[in-house]
């Protein structure tokens, strides 16, 4: 029985990985002719597919909290960990649909009115030519760094080696930002198209791998509840 439970998260991962490759294939075959399949555009099949993945894994985190309560586990640290992780994933899913990251500069400007002039002075005036949203997202990551550090500290403490899934996902997202910076700087169109495919696949792979981490925890708690009811 234990073996079967451990297989389920990986089955989900393999299914998602196949879908990831299928979405990439759609882009390579018809993405440059049909906007519906283009990875470089928004509000199409790749965007909605990735959004659904984020939101489903996010709600799986919330399901974990529900299972924790059913098991009468009063550990607030575990509940807080899964709540924050779920909120982040659902937000990223909504971000994919609503293009929130591209409008983050407007939100931050409301909080820090002079931020645009500061960025113009220290970045754009000194040769920064990539997407402006990258700078604002990096600023948001710096502001939220205490929460990010707490998530990894808690994950290492609670889940030890299993934390590698969460860490790998974070590294995938960091690599996505780096590739976005490179691709939106001046590069040859062919290189740009290659980088877009690599960037989007890494993002898809990251959330697919994270589903393993979340699914393992959910499966284990679900099994504990089933065993208690027998």
N, C-alpha and C positions, 0 to 999 in steps of 0.2 A: 504493500500500500504506500509506504514511504517513497519507494522508487517512482511510483506512478505520479505522486504529487510533484516530485522534483522535475518530472518530464514536462508537465503542463506549461510552466513559464517559458521553457525553451521552444515548445511547440508554437506558442504565441509569437515568440521572437522570429522563428523561421518563417511563419506566415507573413509577418510584417516586413521581413527582409525581402521576401519574394515580391510583395506589393511595392516596396521601395524600388526594386530593380525594374518592375513593370512601369512605374511612373517615369523613371529615367528613360526607359526604352521608348515610351510614348513621346517624350520630348525629342529624343534623337531621331525618331522616324518622322514626326509631323510637327514638332514644336516651332520650327521656323516658318511653317506655312499656316499653322492654326494656333491662334492665341490660347485656345482652350487647353493646349498641352504644354505651353511654353513655361519652363521653370523660371525664366527671368521676369515673368509678368505676375500680376496679382489677380485675385478673384477668378481663379480657374481651377481645373482639376487638381494639379499639384498643391495649390494653396489650401483648398478645402480638405484634401487628403491629410496633409500634415496637421492642419488645425484639428481635425477629428482625432488624430493620434494623440496630440497634446492633451486635449480635453478628456479623452477616455482614460488615459493613464493618470491624469489629475484626479478624476472621479474615483479611480481605483484606490488612490491614496485616501480619499475621504471614506471609501468603503472600509479601508483598514482601520480607520478611527472608530467606525461603527462596530466592527468586529472586536476591537479592543474593549469597548464598553460592554459588549455582550459577554466577554470573558471576565468582566469586572476587574480589569486591569486599571488601577488608579494612577499609573505612572504618567504624570503630566508632561514630562520631558518627551516621552514617546509620542503622545498625542499632539504636542506642539510641533514636533519634527514633521509628522505626516500632514498636519494642517498647513504648515508653511510650504512644504514641498508641493502639496496639492494646489494651493493658491498660485504658486509660481507657474506650474504647468498649465493650469486653466488660463492664466493671464497670457502666457505665450501662445496658447491656442487662439484666444481672442485677438491677440496681436497679429497673428497670421491673417485672420479674416479682415480685421479693421485697419491694418497697416499702422498700428499705434506707434511702432518704433520710428517710423518715418516722420511722425508728427510730435515726437518726444521733445524736440527743441521748443515747440510752442508751450508745452506743459512746464518745462524747466524754466522758461523765460518768465512765466507767471510767478515762480518761486524766487528766481534770481533775475531781476529785470535787466541787469547789466551783463548777463552771461554772453549774449551774442557779440557785443563789442569786445569782450575779453577774448573770446575765441577768434574773432577777426584779427585781433592784434597779435596774439601769440601763436596762432596756427595758420590761418589762411594767408596772412601777410608774410609768413615765413615759408611759404611753398607747399602747404598742405592742399592737395587737390582731390582728395577722395571724398566719399559721401559724408556730409555733415552729421548725419544721424549716428555714425560710428563714434564721434567725439562725445555726443550727448549720452549715448548708451554706456560708454566707458565711464563717464561722470556718474551715471546712475549706479553702475557696478561699484564704483569707489564709495559712494554714499551708502550703498547697501552691503558693503564688505563685512561689517560686523555680523550681519545675519548669515551671509554666505559662509564665513569662517565657523560660525556656530553650527550650521548645518553639517559641515564636513567633520567638525570635532565630534558632534553627537553621533554621526553615522559611523565614524571609526570606533567610537566607544561602544556603541550598541551592536554593530554588525561586523566589525573587524574586517576580515578578508573580503566579505561580500561588498564592502564599500567601494571596491574596485570598479563596480558597474557605475556607481554615481560619479566617481572621479573621472572615469573614461568619458562619460557623457559631458561633464563640464569641460574637459579638454577638447572634445569635439566642438562644443559651442565656441570656445576660445579660438579654435582653428577656423571656424566659420567666419568670425569677425576679422581675423587676419586675412583670409582669402578675399573677403569683401573689400577690405582696404586695398589689397593688391589689384583686384579686378576693376575697381572703380577709379583707380589711378590710371595714368595713361599706359595702356597695353595694346598690343596688336589685337584686332577683332577676333582672330582665330584663337589666340591665347585667352581672351576674355570668355569666349564661348566654352572653352575647355574648363576654365576655372569655375564658371557658373555651375557646370554639371558636377564637378568635384565638390564644390561648396554645398550644393543642395543635397547631394547624396550623403555627405558627412553629417549634415543636420538630421536627415531622415534616419541614418544609422544610429545616431546618438540617442534619439528618443526611443527607437526600437530596442536598443540595448537596455535603456533605463526601464523598459517594461519588464525585463527579466527580474531586476531588483525588486520592483514593486509587486510583481506577480508572485514571487517566491514568498514574500512576507504575507501577502493576502491568502495564498494557498495554505500556508502553515497555520494561520489563525483559523481559517475556515475548517481545516481538518481537526484542530483542537476542539472547536465547537461541536462538530459532528460526533467526535469520540465521546464528548461529555453527554450528548443526547442519547447515546446508545444504552 
